[in-house]
Amino acid sequence: MFEWFGKVNYCRDTKVDGFATHLRAGRLMGSACSGCGHLSYPPRADCPICRSGEFAFIELSGKGTLSTYTTIFAAPAGFTQDAPFHLGVVDLKEAGRLLAPFGDTIGPTEITIDMAVQIVPRLCDETESIKVYYTLEKPGTTWFKTDPT
């Protein structure tokens, strides 16, 4: 499943590979510990609080607040055609943080610290293998969700 991110997972087995399946279906998921209820994003196979290895995937709203951002002018190989581009760090409403590029609904002059954003799962099926990722969009942005099975 992690090849959908464009990377190969060198771990033979992982308990959180369902994350990619859900993201591909348009759902941003965290993990809720079955032992103590702690919510994590990104999903964790083992609870950082009680160390339980049992969890359930929980769909997150994708709502968050921009903590910081940067503009990439000198992009690494594979991203040079996109430079300059803007990346933001978001504190999610429910739990955790994530790093993502800004999408089409937020222009460079609109970006401000503490602004509300919506995380939107995306598919890039223009290549042979499916790529899944997410972008930062204006609150209220909608997207298509499918059945994750």
FIROTI-206094 format. One record per atom (N, C-alpha, C, CB): x negated, y, z. Coordinates in steps of 0.001 Angstrom, whole numbers, padded with zeros to 6 digits, always signed. Each point is the difference from the previous one (the first is absolute). Glycine has a CB too. Layout:
// residues N
XYZ...
***
This chain:
// residues 149
-000797-001200+000000+000797+001200+000000-000846+001272+000000+001756-001278+001182-002916+001265-000504-000781+001221+000102-000634+000415-001323-000433-000585+002358+000423-000321-003345-000489+000406-001315+000906+001062-000605-001002-002272-000331+002245+002385+000838+000910+001047-000475-000521+001384+000340+001911-001574+000259-002805+001659+000727-000618+001274+000355-001216+000282-000883+000809-000281+002362-001139-000653-003231-001166+000168-000844-001266-000495+000665+001110+001932-001044-000985-002554+002207-001145-000518+000743+000236-001476+000297-000465+002281+001022-000620-003004-000831+000103-001405+000360-000203-000113+001501-000834-000756-002280+001724+000029+002945-000138-000241+001429-000915-001209+000166+002315+000978+000524-003427-000794+000146-000959-001084+000146+000325-000916+001175-001710+001480-001011+002739-001139+001779+000514-000884+001042+000926-000994-000675-000183+001794+001812-000023-003052-001587+000831-001009-000636+001443+000075+000479-002004-001455-000214+002197+001684+001495+001340+000043+000571+000190+001305+000768+000052-002521+000155+001143+003067-000252+000353+001171+000786+001479-000081+000340-001809+001396-001102+002159-000925+002283+001400-000041+000417+000770+001216-000485-000676-001314+001996+000006+002324-002532+000695+001224-000390+000104+000178-001515-000806+001011+002111+000607-002092-002880+000074+000138-001457+001402+000372-000477-001840-001664-000190+002859+001451+001016+001353+000410-000347+000129+001503-000172+000833-001972+001223-001768+002741-000649+000005+001454-000148-000005+000397-001472-001202+000219+002190+000361-000859-002987-000101+000324-001429+001285-000375-000729-002486-000351+000092+003106-000767+000279+001259-000412-000617+001088+001032+000269-000653-002413+000253+000731+002879+000983+001000+001015+000352-000286+001327-000698+000323-001119+002217-001583+001518-002278-000351+001252-000660+000359-000069-001486-001864+000376+001666+001606-001509-002275+000358-000205-001407+001509+000136-000207-001984-001521-000271+002761+001155+001307+001460+000093-000064+000501+001394+000386+000132-002441+000527-001057+003361-000233+000393+001361+000327+000217+000257+001473+001008+000081-002197-001531-000962+003047+000194+000138+001434-001326+000178+000720+002063-001386-000168-002139+002423+001004-001183+000255+000821+000220-000694+001335-000480+002240-001143-000370-003189+001465+000200-000825+001186-001087+000192+001044+001154-001638-001435-000723+001582+002685-000896-000072+001134+000186-001370+000633+000085+002524+000393-000790-002777+000700+000195-001255+000715+000407+000310+001435-001695-001184-001473+002680+000442+001966+000452+000122+001386-000417-001261+000741+001969+001480-000656-002709-001305+001728-000476-001126+000793+001187-000708+000644-002194+001178+000434+002215-002501-000559+001066-000791+000612-000172-000100+001514+000209-001298-002126-001427+001550+002607-000269-000082+001435+000399+001249+000766-001850-001518-000541+001372+002684+000072+000236+001242+000753+000778+001051-000782-002090-000466+001215+002322+000221-002518+000767+000941-000806-000803+001123-000617+001864-000543+001435-003172+000584-001209-000837+001070-000555+000115+000032-001524-001594-000222+001944+001811+001407-002500+000128+000178-001447-001315+000512-000562+002472+000464+000219-002946-001092-001284-001270+000374-000617+000172+000286-001481-001206-001385+001683+000473+002373-002171-000179+000218-001421-001459+000420-000187+002470+000664-000378-003175-001318-000539+000449-001113-000830+000295-001231+000855-001350+000898-001918+002072-001866+001332+000348-001201+000764-001244-000691+000539+002045-000280-001407-001917-000244+002614-001107-000709+000645+000413-001436+000285-000843+002148+001024-000060-003056-001267+000257-001411+000262-000006-000291+001496-001032-000579-002205+000282+001365+002964-000090-000176+001446+000235+001341+000674-001612-001931-000264+002419+001921+001315+000380+001225+000697-001210+000634+000701+002324-000926+000319-002553+002237-000512-001116+000657+000677+000275+000240+001487-000583+001079-002168+001826-001261+002600+000353+000239+001401-000057-001297+000815+001459+001920-000719-000663-002929+000306+000074-001237+000796-000735-001181-000630+002176+000803+000842-002718-000612-002043-000766-001023-000732+000842-001158-000525-001915+000610+001412+003232-000491-001381+000852-001043-000552-000242-000107-001506+001738+000398+001805-001666-001603-002334-000157-000221-001429+001324-000161-000721-002169-001047+000484+003260+001301+000205+001333-000133-000586+000570+001389-000269+000373-002202+001204+000172+002414-002394+000562+001304-000349+001089-000174-001047-002190+001131+000530+002924-000048-000746+001001+000048-001065-000243+001267-000805+001706-001303+001382-001498+001228-002691-000081+001203-000827+001225+000861+000271-001329-001221-001788+001113+002525+001931+001068+000967+000228-000123+001078-001072+000048-000461+002521+001055+000761-003219-000051+001042-001025-000073+001375+000660+001305-001464-001596-002242+002270+001128-000170+001364+000503+000714+000977-000931-002223-000613+001056+002571+001762-000535+000713+001010-000796-000895+000645-001050+001466+000431+001959-002777-000427-001710-000920+000676-000905-000081+001497+000257+000493-001741-001679+000240+002215+002681-000054+001423+000343-001234+000257+000842+002518+000193-000088-003149+000943-000169-001197+000326+000755-000350+001470-000065-000800-002278-000431-000276+002610+001125-000494+001366+000070-001451+000023-000465+001584+000549+001904-001906+000385-002773-001362+000108-000528-000944+000477+001095+000897+000484-002306-001888-001302+002612-000983+000315+001037-001157+000820-000575+000624-002113+001219-001104+001693-002389-001077+000707-000687-000001-000424-001459-001381+000138+002123+000635+000561-002944-000089-000357-001419-001322+000501-000571+002518+000090-000227-002825-000593-000949-001216+000423-000693+000239-000052-001499-001449-000837+001895+000622+001554-002625+000013-000050-001451-001280-000676-000454+001422+002100-000168-001283-003111-000664-001149-000749-000520-000360+000568-001369+000672-002108+001275-001849+002705-001366-000472+000547-001271-000966-000960-000689+000289+002315+000912-001159-002963-000127-000966-000957-000539+000496-001393+000373-001959+001657+000180+002786-002230-001028+000648-001274+000293-000931-001184-000271+002206+001043-000553-001987-002146+001294-000795-001202-000248+000396-000652-001330-000225-000351+002488-000620-000557-002960+000272-000727-001243+001387-000617+000051-002452-000474-000294+003151+000567-000806+001347-000530-000079+001068+001052+000278-000918-002190+000683+000513+003324-000093+000950+001066+000325-000420+001337-000616+000550-001194+002134-001635+001208-002884-000514+001259-000549+001002+000680-000926-002298-000931+000176+003120+000154-000881+000982+000588-000909+001109+000727+000755-000507-001806-001644+000664+001534+002945+001046+000624+000801-000464+001264+000722+000982-002249+000281-002286+002476-000211-000531+001146+000761+000314+001316-000706-001840-001456+000905+002113+002505-000162+000146-000017+001458+001359-000566+000405-001535+001982+000170+001561-002638+001007+001258-000486+000554-000004+000227+001495+000223-001722-001822+000949+001634+002410+000177+000349+001406+000427-001230+000788+000612+002362-000631-001257-002569+001783+000312-001103+000900+000431+000562+001343-001644-001512-001179+002632+000879+001797+000457+000443+001301-000003-001123+001022+001380+001706-001134-001608-001341+002397+000116-000923+001119+001315+000327+000698-002549-000220+000289+003395-000792-000136+001342+000196+000534+000182-000784+001293+000874+000363-002323-000301+000311+003329+000445-000675+001219+001433-000437-000265-001541+001378+001551+001772-002691-001578+001330-000519-000268+000923+000214+001203-000997-001701-001560+002271+001896+001287+000993+000251+001043+000031-001138+001017+001355+001328-001638-001351-002581+001159+000148-001145+000888-001311-000408+000661+001874-000757-001425-002939+000676+000660-001281-000461+000539-001074+000082-001066+001187-001521+001600-002389+001818-001187-001156-000098-000875-000242+001190-000908+000375-002378+000086-001426+002227-000861-000452+001010-000961-000299-000678-001316-000952+001439+001835+001013-000635-002906-000432-000518-001284-000617+001108-000835+001788-001750+000091-002565+001345-001068-000659+000895-000949+000601-000278-001362-002165+000080+001354+002583+000974-002059+000620-000209-001320-000154+001252-000848+001655-001622+000989-001582+001457-002307-000025+001168-000886+001367+000688+000002-001764-001103-001446+001758+002386+001128+001253+000732-000153+000615-000372-001340-000841+001912+001443+002163-002028-001448+000729-000336-001216+000432+001240-000756+000775-002086+001086+000095+001884-002049+000430+001066-000901+000905+001041+000640-000206-001634-001799+000832+001318+002941+000965+000940+000585-000646+001069+000879+001660-001828-000067-002958+001690+000345-000705+000983+000835-001177+000552-000782+000696-001185+002127-000625+002461-002473-001092+000650-000725-001117+000418+000938+001633+000794-001699-002838-000594+001178-001156+000354+000827+000212+001258+000853-001413-001061-001735+002158+002037+001232+000212+001229+000765+001052-000164+001096-000641+001285-002028+001370-002402+002020+001039-000253+001005-000524-000761+001219+001663-000015-001844-002877-000507+001765-000529-000852+001057-000369+000847+001219-000860-001641-001722+001421+001265+002891-000335+000669+001264-000071-001039+001115+001118+002146-000769-002017-001921+001711-000112-000870+001169+001337+000031+000748-002524+000417+000189+002929-001536+000358+001249-000181+000757+001251-000007-000867-001123+001092+001893+000978-001108-003211+001192-000077-000851+000587-001402+000057-000925+001786-001520+002244-001877+001375+000677-001290-000050-000204-000613-001385+001723+000764+001709-001969-002066-001740-000164-000720-001265+000750-001326+000061-002252+001086-000371+002480-001654-000802+000615-001313-000141-000996-000913-000705+002350+000995-000083-002615-002170+000651-000877-000982-000631+000848-000796-000995-001529-000151+002065+001086+000090-003318+000758-000697-001036-000851-001125-000599+001305+002116-000509-000886-003377+000682-000706-001122-000622+000067+000097-001523+000526-001439+001998-001623+001080-002657-000104+000079-001464-000557-001299-000565-000333+002488+000144+000675-002750-001393-000562-001108-000772-000689+000563-001225+001786-001588+000821-002941+001068-001130-000700+000372-001234-000184-001296-000788-001218+002019+001082+002169-002312-001964-000075-001250-000750-000535+000204-001413+001899-000853+001352-002656+001942-001539-000583+000278-001312-001218-000874-000280+000832+002341+000180-001347-002969+000861-001147-000884-000157+000471-001444+000106-001564+001750+000956+000666-002668-001228+000353-001415+000003+000481-000475+001367-001668-000354-001806+000999+000806+002871+000446-000372+001345+000795+001162+000580-002009-001529+000345+002988+001210+000451+000867+001026+000579-000762+000721+001109+002087-001345-000560-001989+002649+000589-000616+000802+001052+001111+000636+000820-002068+000450-001411+001959-000522+002735+000951+000650+000889-000731+001048+000819+001434-002078+000100-000777+003192+000126-000570+001087+000781+001148+000895+000439-002221-000093-001258+001947+001210+001884+001048+000942+000357-000509+001416-000191+000980-001636+001643-000025+002569-001782-000329+001415-000158+000736+000806+001058-000374-000302-002483-000114+001521+002714+000638+000940+000919+000908+000895-000818-001964-000054+001619+003225+000087-001255+001005+000762-000739+000786+000898+000957+000171-001849-001716+000656+002722+001140+000868+000850+000806+001035-000864+000729-000334+001933-001615+000732-001521+002830+001056-000730+000708+001256-000087-000867-000932+000770+002217+001594-001906-002141+001205-000208-000791-000246-000664-001339+000918+001959+001117-002192-002107-001508-000322-000698-001249+000471-001446+000127-002012+001511-000441+002670-002006-000579+000486-001379+000018-000792-000855-000986+002298+000805+000651-002184-002100-000511-000694-000931-000878+000790-001301-000036-002258+001058+000511+001909-001896-001447+000705-001259-000206-000541-001069+000943+000414+000609-002407+000494-001322+003061-000375-001128+000837+000599-001266-000593-000129+001471+002061-000632-002566-002002+000503-001287-000479-000030-000993+001160-000814+000468-002374+001369-001620+002133-000032-001075+000994-001448-000498+000097+002441-000680-000483-003040+000660+001680-001408-000387+000107-000284-001473-000228-000220+001845+001557+001234-002676-001719-000258-001440-000178-000199-000352-001444+001336-000473+002011
***
